[in-house]
C-alpha cells in the first residue's frame, strides 16, 4: 500500500498492479490480517463494502492457486447488483485484461481468477461451486441455511477464507459470530462506531440522532446489538415484558401440563415453544430449534426434557401427505409418540400477530432456556422494500420467522378456559 493514493498488488505469476483504492486507516489492520476468518461490525457510511470488494480483488490476483474463485454475497441479488457492482467495475477497470460480465455480475482476470456477486436469497445457485475467499455483507439478513449448508462447505477443500461485515440488527447469528470472534485468536474482529472513527462529523451525527430517534441511531451509528429493531412487530410488548421483569428465571412446574407449539419447516428450521398456563400467567419455560433433521429428532428432544405434556399445537399443513412416504407428518408424529395434537386454525398472518400481541402481556419467559426464541420475537419485523423505501404488509422471512410463527400458533391454537393450571393426568397425555 502506498501512503496516499493507491493499493499496490504483486500478483501471482504477474506483474505488480496498482488499484486506485486508498484504504482508510481503520481498515489497514483488516487488509493486513493473517487470520482465515474475519468479522467487521461498522456504522453506516464507514466504507466496509468498498473495503470488502478491494480485499476480494486482491485475493483474486494474489492467491497462489489456479482458477481462483472469490465472491461477494449480499442478502438479496438485487442488493448485490445495486450496492457492489459499480464498485467492482470501478476498481477493476484499470486492470489490464479484466473482462466484466454484467449478466452474471462477474469479472474475469487474465490469470484465470474470477470475482462474482451473489444474493443469499438464492443460495442454491452457489451449490457445487468452490470459493477461495468470500465476503458476507449484512449476514443478519441471510436465510438460516445459507452459510452453514452452502457457503461454508464451498470453502472446505481449498481452505478458503471468509469475512462477515455488517451493521447490527439485534442479537442474531451475526451477533453470535461477533461474540465468538472477540475471544478467538483464529478470527480478526473489529467494531467501528461513528462517534469513534471521525468519518462523519459531530454536526452530521447530531442531526442523524435527532431525526432517526435514539434506538435507530444507536443501531445504525453506534453499532448497538441491543437497540430495538425498526419495523419489529413485538418491540413494545417485549420491552414491557423486560421492564416488568417477566423475562427472568421461570421454572418448570411438574404439577401443570406443558403445551408445545410448533412451526414445522420443510428444508428449513423447526421451532418449538414450551408453555405452561398457570392462573392468568402464560409461562414460556423452554424453546427449541433445529434444522436439517427428521421428526424423530424433535420427538427425542421433547422426551429428553422430561416434561409432562398436555397437548401439542401444530400448523395446518401438518396433514399434507409427503411424497416419499405417502404419510402426513401428523401420522409420522403420532407414530413417534406425539399424541393429543391440536391443529392451529387458518388465520391471516396479521390476525395471528394481533393475537400474539394480546397474549404477550400475560407471558413470562425463562431468560436462559428461551433466549433464541426471545430474540426471534424481538427481531421479527415487517419486510422493507428497498426500492420503494417503504414497509410491506408482510413479515420478513428470515431466521426469526420460525420462532415467531410457532409463538403465533400458540396464541391462536390454544384457548384455555377452566383448564388453566389443571393438574396433568400422568401417563395419559403427551408423549406415550
ZATI-188537 format. One record per residue (C-alpha): x, y, z. Coordinates in steps of 0.25 Angstrom, whole numbers, plus 5000, padded with zeros to 4 digits. Example, Ala and Ser with C-alpha at 12.3 -4.5 7.8 and 13.67 -1.06 7.14 Angstrom:
<site xx="5049" yy="4982" zz="5031"/>
<site xx="5055" yy="4996" zz="5029"/>
! end
This chain:
<site xx="5000" yy="5000" zz="5000"/>
<site xx="5005" yy="5014" zz="4997"/>
<site xx="5004" yy="5025" zz="5007"/>
<site xx="4994" yy="5033" zz="4999"/>
<site xx="4988" yy="5029" zz="4987"/>
<site xx="4987" yy="5014" zz="4983"/>
<site xx="4988" yy="5000" zz="4986"/>
<site xx="5000" yy="4992" zz="4980"/>
<site xx="4997" yy="4977" zz="4978"/>
<site xx="5008" yy="4968" zz="4974"/>
<site xx="5000" yy="4957" zz="4968"/>
<site xx="5004" yy="4942" zz="4966"/>
<site xx="5011" yy="4940" zz="4953"/>
<site xx="5008" yy="4954" zz="4948"/>
<site xx="5014" yy="4968" zz="4949"/>
<site xx="5011" yy="4978" zz="4960"/>
<site xx="4997" yy="4984" zz="4959"/>
<site xx="4993" yy="4997" zz="4964"/>
<site xx="4978" yy="4999" zz="4968"/>
<site xx="4972" yy="5012" zz="4971"/>
<site xx="4968" yy="5009" zz="4985"/>
<site xx="4973" yy="5017" zz="4997"/>
<site xx="4969" yy="5009" zz="5010"/>
<site xx="4964" yy="5017" zz="5022"/>
<site xx="4974" yy="5016" zz="5033"/>
<site xx="4964" yy="5008" zz="5042"/>
<site xx="4963" yy="4997" zz="5031"/>
<site xx="4978" yy="4995" zz="5029"/>
<site xx="4979" yy="4984" zz="5040"/>
<site xx="4968" yy="4977" zz="5033"/>
<site xx="4975" yy="4977" zz="5020"/>
<site xx="4988" yy="4973" zz="5027"/>
<site xx="4981" yy="4961" zz="5035"/>
<site xx="4987" yy="4947" zz="5035"/>
<site xx="4974" yy="4940" zz="5040"/>
<site xx="4965" yy="4932" zz="5032"/>
<site xx="4953" yy="4937" zz="5038"/>
<site xx="4949" yy="4952" zz="5040"/>
<site xx="4937" yy="4960" zz="5045"/>
<site xx="4935" yy="4975" zz="5044"/>
<site xx="4923" yy="4982" zz="5051"/>
<site xx="4923" yy="4996" zz="5046"/>
<site xx="4914" yy="5008" zz="5045"/>
<site xx="4907" yy="5013" zz="5033"/>
<site xx="4916" yy="5020" zz="5022"/>
<site xx="4928" yy="5014" zz="5028"/>
<site xx="4933" yy="5009" zz="5015"/>
<site xx="4932" yy="4994" zz="5018"/>
<site xx="4927" yy="4990" zz="5005"/>
<site xx="4938" yy="4997" zz="4997"/>
<site xx="4948" yy="4991" zz="5006"/>
<site xx="4942" yy="4977" zz="5004"/>
<site xx="4942" yy="4978" zz="4989"/>
<site xx="4956" yy="4982" zz="4989"/>
<site xx="4960" yy="4971" zz="4998"/>
<site xx="4954" yy="4961" zz="4989"/>
<site xx="4960" yy="4967" zz="4977"/>
<site xx="4974" yy="4966" zz="4984"/>
<site xx="4971" yy="4951" zz="4987"/>
<site xx="4967" yy="4948" zz="4973"/>
<site xx="4980" yy="4954" zz="4968"/>
<site xx="4989" yy="4948" zz="4978"/>
<site xx="4985" yy="4935" zz="4984"/>
<site xx="4995" yy="4925" zz="4978"/>
<site xx="4985" yy="4915" zz="4972"/>
<site xx="4980" yy="4913" zz="4958"/>
<site xx="4966" yy="4917" zz="4955"/>
<site xx="4963" yy="4925" zz="4968"/>
<site xx="4949" yy="4928" zz="4971"/>
<site xx="4944" yy="4939" zz="4981"/>
<site xx="4930" yy="4944" zz="4984"/>
<site xx="4923" yy="4956" zz="4990"/>
<site xx="4910" yy="4951" zz="4995"/>
<site xx="4898" yy="4961" zz="4999"/>
<site xx="4885" yy="4957" zz="5005"/>
<site xx="4878" yy="4959" zz="4992"/>
<site xx="4883" yy="4958" zz="4978"/>
<site xx="4877" yy="4972" zz="4974"/>
<site xx="4885" yy="4977" zz="4986"/>
<site xx="4898" yy="4971" zz="4981"/>
<site xx="4896" yy="4978" zz="4968"/>
<site xx="4891" yy="4991" zz="4974"/>
<site xx="4902" yy="4993" zz="4984"/>
<site xx="4914" yy="4985" zz="4980"/>
<site xx="4914" yy="4984" zz="4965"/>
<site xx="4918" yy="4999" zz="4962"/>
<site xx="4929" yy="4998" zz="4972"/>
<site xx="4935" yy="4985" zz="4965"/>
<site xx="4935" yy="4991" zz="4952"/>
<site xx="4941" yy="5004" zz="4957"/>
<site xx="4953" yy="4997" zz="4964"/>
<site xx="4955" yy="4987" zz="4953"/>
<site xx="4955" yy="4996" zz="4941"/>
<site xx="4969" yy="4999" zz="4941"/>
<site xx="4974" yy="4984" zz="4942"/>
<site xx="4979" yy="4980" zz="4928"/>
<site xx="4971" yy="4968" zz="4923"/>
<site xx="4960" yy="4969" zz="4933"/>
<site xx="4947" yy="4965" zz="4926"/>
<site xx="4933" yy="4969" zz="4932"/>
<site xx="4920" yy="4961" zz="4930"/>
<site xx="4908" yy="4969" zz="4934"/>
<site xx="4898" yy="4958" zz="4932"/>
<site xx="4905" yy="4949" zz="4943"/>
<site xx="4911" yy="4960" zz="4951"/>
<site xx="4925" yy="4955" zz="4950"/>
<site xx="4939" yy="4960" zz="4946"/>
<site xx="4949" yy="4950" zz="4940"/>
<site xx="4964" yy="4953" zz="4941"/>
<site xx="4976" yy="4949" zz="4932"/>
<site xx="4982" yy="4940" zz="4942"/>
<site xx="4969" yy="4931" zz="4941"/>
<site xx="4963" yy="4936" zz="4954"/>
<site xx="4949" yy="4941" zz="4956"/>
<site xx="4941" yy="4950" zz="4965"/>
<site xx="4926" yy="4949" zz="4965"/>
<site xx="4914" yy="4955" zz="4972"/>
<site xx="4903" yy="4947" zz="4978"/>
<site xx="4890" yy="4948" zz="4986"/>
<site xx="4887" yy="4939" zz="4998"/>
<site xx="4872" yy="4939" zz="4995"/>
<site xx="4876" yy="4929" zz="4984"/>
<site xx="4887" yy="4922" zz="4992"/>
<site xx="4885" yy="4909" zz="4984"/>
<site xx="4891" yy="4916" zz="4972"/>
<site xx="4904" yy="4914" zz="4979"/>
<site xx="4903" yy="4899" zz="4982"/>
<site xx="4914" yy="4891" zz="4975"/>
<site xx="4923" yy="4904" zz="4974"/>
<site xx="4936" yy="4905" zz="4981"/>
<site xx="4942" yy="4918" zz="4987"/>
<site xx="4956" yy="4923" zz="4991"/>
<site xx="4950" yy="4935" zz="4998"/>
<site xx="4936" yy="4941" zz="5001"/>
<site xx="4930" yy="4953" zz="5007"/>
<site xx="4916" yy="4952" zz="5014"/>
<site xx="4910" yy="4966" zz="5015"/>
<site xx="4899" yy="4968" zz="5025"/>
<site xx="4899" yy="4953" zz="5029"/>
<site xx="4888" yy="4956" zz="5039"/>
<site xx="4878" yy="4957" zz="5027"/>
<site xx="4883" yy="4943" zz="5021"/>
<site xx="4874" yy="4931" zz="5021"/>
<site xx="4878" yy="4922" zz="5033"/>
<site xx="4884" yy="4911" zz="5024"/>
<site xx="4891" yy="4920" zz="5014"/>
<site xx="4904" yy="4920" zz="5022"/>
<site xx="4905" yy="4906" zz="5029"/>
<site xx="4899" yy="4898" zz="5018"/>
<site xx="4904" yy="4904" zz="5005"/>
<site xx="4915" yy="4915" zz="5007"/>
<site xx="4923" yy="4909" zz="5018"/>
<site xx="4925" yy="4895" zz="5011"/>
<site xx="4929" yy="4903" zz="4998"/>
<site xx="4942" yy="4907" zz="5005"/>
<site xx="4946" yy="4894" zz="5011"/>
<site xx="4954" yy="4887" zz="5000"/>
<site xx="4962" yy="4900" zz="4997"/>
<site xx="4962" yy="4905" zz="5011"/>
<site xx="4956" yy="4918" zz="5007"/>
<site xx="4954" yy="4930" zz="5016"/>
<site xx="4942" yy="4938" zz="5019"/>
<site xx="4939" yy="4952" zz="5024"/>
<site xx="4926" yy="4956" zz="5031"/>
<site xx="4922" yy="4970" zz="5030"/>
<site xx="4910" yy="4978" zz="5035"/>
<site xx="4903" yy="4987" zz="5044"/>
<site xx="4895" yy="4981" zz="5056"/>
<site xx="4881" yy="4977" zz="5055"/>
<site xx="4879" yy="4971" zz="5069"/>
<site xx="4885" yy="4958" zz="5075"/>
<site xx="4885" yy="4948" zz="5063"/>
<site xx="4895" yy="4939" zz="5056"/>
<site xx="4903" yy="4952" zz="5053"/>
<site xx="4904" yy="4955" zz="5068"/>
<site xx="4908" yy="4941" zz="5071"/>
<site xx="4919" yy="4941" zz="5061"/>
<site xx="4924" yy="4955" zz="5066"/>
<site xx="4923" yy="4950" zz="5081"/>
<site xx="4931" yy="4937" zz="5078"/>
<site xx="4941" yy="4945" zz="5069"/>
<site xx="4944" yy="4954" zz="5081"/>
<site xx="4951" yy="4943" zz="5089"/>
<site xx="4956" yy="4934" zz="5077"/>
<site xx="4970" yy="4937" zz="5072"/>
<site xx="4967" yy="4930" zz="5059"/>
<site xx="4958" yy="4942" zz="5056"/>
<site xx="4960" yy="4956" zz="5052"/>
<site xx="4950" yy="4964" zz="5060"/>
<site xx="4947" yy="4979" zz="5060"/>
<site xx="4936" yy="4989" zz="5063"/>
<site xx="4935" yy="5003" zz="5057"/>
<site xx="4926" yy="5013" zz="5064"/>
<site xx="4922" yy="5026" zz="5057"/>
<site xx="4926" yy="5034" zz="5069"/>
<site xx="4940" yy="5028" zz="5069"/>
<site xx="4944" yy="5027" zz="5055"/>
<site xx="4943" yy="5042" zz="5051"/>
<site xx="4938" yy="5039" zz="5037"/>
<site xx="4925" yy="5047" zz="5040"/>
<site xx="4926" yy="5060" zz="5047"/>
<site xx="4919" yy="5063" zz="5060"/>
<site xx="4908" yy="5072" zz="5053"/>
<site xx="4904" yy="5061" zz="5044"/>
<site xx="4903" yy="5051" zz="5055"/>
<site xx="4895" yy="5060" zz="5064"/>
<site xx="4885" yy="5063" zz="5052"/>
<site xx="4884" yy="5048" zz="5050"/>
<site xx="4881" yy="5045" zz="5064"/>
<site xx="4870" yy="5056" zz="5064"/>
<site xx="4863" yy="5051" zz="5052"/>
<site xx="4865" yy="5036" zz="5054"/>
<site xx="4862" yy="5034" zz="5068"/>
<site xx="4870" yy="5028" zz="5079"/>
<site xx="4868" yy="5013" zz="5076"/>
<site xx="4871" yy="5014" zz="5061"/>
<site xx="4883" yy="5023" zz="5063"/>
<site xx="4889" yy="5014" zz="5073"/>
<site xx="4887" yy="5002" zz="5064"/>
<site xx="4892" yy="5009" zz="5051"/>
<site xx="4903" yy="5018" zz="5056"/>
<site xx="4907" yy="5013" zz="5070"/>
<site xx="4907" yy="4998" zz="5066"/>
<site xx="4897" yy="4994" zz="5077"/>
<site xx="4892" yy="4980" zz="5077"/>
<site xx="4883" yy="4984" zz="5088"/>
<site xx="4875" yy="4994" zz="5081"/>
<site xx="4860" yy="4992" zz="5077"/>
<site xx="4859" yy="4987" zz="5062"/>
<site xx="4851" yy="4997" zz="5053"/>
<site xx="4838" yy="4990" zz="5048"/>
<site xx="4838" yy="4980" zz="5059"/>
<site xx="4824" yy="4975" zz="5062"/>
<site xx="4826" yy="4971" zz="5076"/>
<site xx="4836" yy="4982" zz="5081"/>
<site xx="4827" yy="4989" zz="5090"/>
<site xx="4821" yy="4977" zz="5097"/>
<site xx="4835" yy="4970" zz="5099"/>
<site xx="4841" yy="4983" zz="5104"/>
<site xx="4829" yy="4984" zz="5114"/>
<site xx="4832" yy="4969" zz="5118"/>
<site xx="4846" yy="4972" zz="5121"/>
<site xx="4843" yy="4985" zz="5129"/>
<site xx="4833" yy="4977" zz="5137"/>
<site xx="4843" yy="4966" zz="5140"/>
<site xx="4835" yy="4956" zz="5132"/>
<site xx="4848" yy="4951" zz="5125"/>
<site xx="4855" yy="4944" zz="5137"/>
<site xx="4856" yy="4930" zz="5143"/>
<site xx="4843" yy="4923" zz="5140"/>
<site xx="4844" yy="4909" zz="5146"/>
<site xx="4836" yy="4897" zz="5141"/>
<site xx="4824" yy="4893" zz="5150"/>
<site xx="4823" yy="4878" zz="5149"/>
<site xx="4808" yy="4879" zz="5154"/>
<site xx="4804" yy="4886" zz="5142"/>
<site xx="4803" yy="4881" zz="5127"/>
<site xx="4812" yy="4886" zz="5117"/>
<site xx="4807" yy="4892" zz="5104"/>
<site xx="4816" yy="4891" zz="5092"/>
<site xx="4814" yy="4900" zz="5079"/>
<site xx="4822" yy="4896" zz="5066"/>
<site xx="4826" yy="4903" zz="5053"/>
<site xx="4830" yy="4891" zz="5044"/>
<site xx="4840" yy="4894" zz="5034"/>
<site xx="4842" yy="4887" zz="5021"/>
<site xx="4856" yy="4888" zz="5017"/>
<site xx="4857" yy="4899" zz="5028"/>
<site xx="4857" yy="4901" zz="5043"/>
<site xx="4847" yy="4895" zz="5052"/>
<site xx="4844" yy="4903" zz="5065"/>
<site xx="4836" yy="4899" zz="5077"/>
<site xx="4831" yy="4907" zz="5089"/>
<site xx="4828" yy="4900" zz="5103"/>
<site xx="4818" yy="4907" zz="5111"/>
<site xx="4810" yy="4905" zz="5124"/>
<site xx="4797" yy="4912" zz="5127"/>
<site xx="4796" yy="4916" zz="5142"/>
<site xx="4785" yy="4925" zz="5146"/>
<site xx="4785" yy="4937" zz="5137"/>
<site xx="4800" yy="4935" zz="5134"/>
<site xx="4806" yy="4928" zz="5122"/>
<site xx="4819" yy="4923" zz="5125"/>
<site xx="4829" yy="4920" zz="5114"/>
<site xx="4839" yy="4911" zz="5121"/>
<site xx="4847" yy="4906" zz="5109"/>
<site xx="4849" yy="4907" zz="5094"/>
<site xx="4856" yy="4898" zz="5084"/>
<site xx="4860" yy="4900" zz="5069"/>
<site xx="4868" yy="4892" zz="5059"/>
<site xx="4869" yy="4889" zz="5044"/>
<site xx="4873" yy="4878" zz="5035"/>
<site xx="4868" yy="4867" zz="5044"/>
<site xx="4855" yy="4858" zz="5043"/>
<site xx="4843" yy="4858" zz="5052"/>
<site xx="4849" yy="4847" zz="5061"/>
<site xx="4860" yy="4857" zz="5065"/>
<site xx="4849" yy="4866" zz="5071"/>
<site xx="4841" yy="4855" zz="5078"/>
<site xx="4854" yy="4851" zz="5085"/>
<site xx="4857" yy="4866" zz="5089"/>
<site xx="4843" yy="4866" zz="5095"/>
<site xx="4845" yy="4853" zz="5102"/>
<site xx="4859" yy="4856" zz="5108"/>
<site xx="4853" yy="4869" zz="5115"/>
<site xx="4845" yy="4860" zz="5124"/>
<site xx="4833" yy="4870" zz="5123"/>
<site xx="4818" yy="4864" zz="5125"/>
<site xx="4811" yy="4869" zz="5112"/>
<site xx="4797" yy="4873" zz="5111"/>
<site xx="4796" yy="4875" zz="5097"/>
<site xx="4803" yy="4880" zz="5084"/>
<site xx="4799" yy="4891" zz="5075"/>
<site xx="4803" yy="4889" zz="5060"/>
<site xx="4801" yy="4897" zz="5047"/>
<site xx="4790" yy="4893" zz="5038"/>
<site xx="4800" yy="4887" zz="5027"/>
<site xx="4804" yy="4876" zz="5036"/>
<site xx="4793" yy="4868" zz="5030"/>
<site xx="4799" yy="4869" zz="5016"/>
<site xx="4804" yy="4855" zz="5011"/>
<site xx="4819" yy="4854" zz="5008"/>
<site xx="4823" yy="4849" zz="4994"/>
<site xx="4834" yy="4840" zz="4999"/>
<site xx="4826" yy="4832" zz="5010"/>
<site xx="4811" yy="4834" zz="5006"/>
<site xx="4809" yy="4839" zz="5020"/>
<site xx="4806" yy="4852" zz="5026"/>
<site xx="4815" yy="4858" zz="5037"/>
<site xx="4803" yy="4857" zz="5046"/>
<site xx="4803" yy="4842" zz="5044"/>
<site xx="4818" yy="4841" zz="5046"/>
<site xx="4818" yy="4849" zz="5059"/>
<site xx="4807" yy="4840" zz="5064"/>
<site xx="4815" yy="4828" zz="5061"/>
<site xx="4827" yy="4835" zz="5069"/>
<site xx="4818" yy="4837" zz="5081"/>
<site xx="4814" yy="4851" zz="5080"/>
<site xx="4799" yy="4850" zz="5084"/>
<site xx="4788" yy="4859" zz="5087"/>
<site xx="4790" yy="4869" zz="5075"/>
<site xx="4782" yy="4881" zz="5072"/>
<site xx="4783" yy="4888" zz="5058"/>
<site xx="4784" yy="4903" zz="5059"/>
<site xx="4773" yy="4910" zz="5051"/>
<site xx="4775" yy="4916" zz="5037"/>
<site xx="4776" yy="4931" zz="5041"/>
<site xx="4782" yy="4942" zz="5033"/>
<site xx="4796" yy="4946" zz="5038"/>
<site xx="4792" yy="4959" zz="5043"/>
<site xx="4781" yy="4954" zz="5051"/>
<site xx="4791" yy="4944" zz="5057"/>
<site xx="4801" yy="4955" zz="5060"/>
<site xx="4790" yy="4963" zz="5067"/>
<site xx="4786" yy="4950" zz="5075"/>
<site xx="4801" yy="4949" zz="5079"/>
<site xx="4802" yy="4963" zz="5083"/>
<site xx="4790" yy="4962" zz="5092"/>
<site xx="4796" yy="4949" zz="5098"/>
<site xx="4809" yy="4955" zz="5101"/>
<site xx="4804" yy="4964" zz="5112"/>
<site xx="4802" yy="4951" zz="5120"/>
<site xx="4815" yy="4944" zz="5117"/>
<site xx="4827" yy="4941" zz="5125"/>
<site xx="4839" yy="4936" zz="5119"/>
<site xx="4851" yy="4928" zz="5124"/>
<site xx="4863" yy="4936" zz="5120"/>
<site xx="4873" yy="4925" zz="5118"/>
<site xx="4865" yy="4914" zz="5112"/>
<site xx="4857" yy="4923" zz="5103"/>
<site xx="4868" yy="4932" zz="5099"/>
<site xx="4867" yy="4929" zz="5084"/>
<site xx="4852" yy="4930" zz="5084"/>
<site xx="4852" yy="4943" zz="5091"/>
<site xx="4862" yy="4949" zz="5081"/>
<site xx="4853" yy="4944" zz="5070"/>
<site xx="4841" yy="4951" zz="5076"/>
<site xx="4849" yy="4964" zz="5078"/>
<site xx="4854" yy="4964" zz="5063"/>
<site xx="4842" yy="4959" zz="5056"/>
<site xx="4839" yy="4970" zz="5047"/>
<site xx="4832" yy="4975" zz="5034"/>
<site xx="4839" yy="4973" zz="5021"/>
<site xx="4845" yy="4986" zz="5016"/>
<site xx="4844" yy="4990" zz="5001"/>
<site xx="4858" yy="4995" zz="4997"/>
<site xx="4853" yy="5001" zz="4984"/>
<site xx="4841" yy="5008" zz="4989"/>
<site xx="4847" yy="5011" zz="5003"/>
<site xx="4834" yy="5007" zz="5010"/>
<site xx="4829" yy="4995" zz="5019"/>
<site xx="4822" yy="4984" zz="5012"/>
<site xx="4809" yy="4978" zz="5018"/>
<site xx="4816" yy="4965" zz="5021"/>
<site xx="4827" yy="4960" zz="5031"/>
<site xx="4841" yy="4958" zz="5026"/>
<site xx="4844" yy="4943" zz="5025"/>
<site xx="4858" yy="4941" zz="5032"/>
<site xx="4863" yy="4933" zz="5044"/>
<site xx="4853" yy="4940" zz="5053"/>
<site xx="4841" yy="4934" zz="5045"/>
<site xx="4841" yy="4921" zz="5051"/>
<site xx="4841" yy="4925" zz="5066"/>
<site xx="4831" yy="4936" zz="5063"/>
<site xx="4821" yy="4926" zz="5055"/>
<site xx="4822" yy="4916" zz="5066"/>
<site xx="4818" yy="4926" zz="5076"/>
<site xx="4807" yy="4931" zz="5067"/>
<site xx="4801" yy="4917" zz="5066"/>
<site xx="4801" yy="4916" zz="5081"/>
<site xx="4793" yy="4929" zz="5082"/>
<site xx="4783" yy="4925" zz="5072"/>
<site xx="4783" yy="4910" zz="5075"/>
<site xx="4781" yy="4909" zz="5090"/>
<site xx="4769" yy="4915" zz="5097"/>
<site xx="4769" yy="4910" zz="5111"/>
<site xx="4757" yy="4913" zz="5120"/>
<site xx="4755" yy="4905" zz="5133"/>
<site xx="4767" yy="4897" zz="5129"/>
<site xx="4777" yy="4907" zz="5133"/>
<site xx="4786" yy="4901" zz="5144"/>
<site xx="4779" yy="4888" zz="5144"/>
<site xx="4788" yy="4876" zz="5149"/>
<site xx="4793" yy="4867" zz="5138"/>
<site xx="4787" yy="4853" zz="5136"/>
<site xx="4801" yy="4846" zz="5136"/>
<site xx="4802" yy="4835" zz="5126"/>
<site xx="4790" yy="4838" zz="5118"/>
<site xx="4795" yy="4850" zz="5110"/>
<site xx="4806" yy="4855" zz="5102"/>
<site xx="4817" yy="4846" zz="5099"/>
<site xx="4813" yy="4832" zz="5100"/>
! end
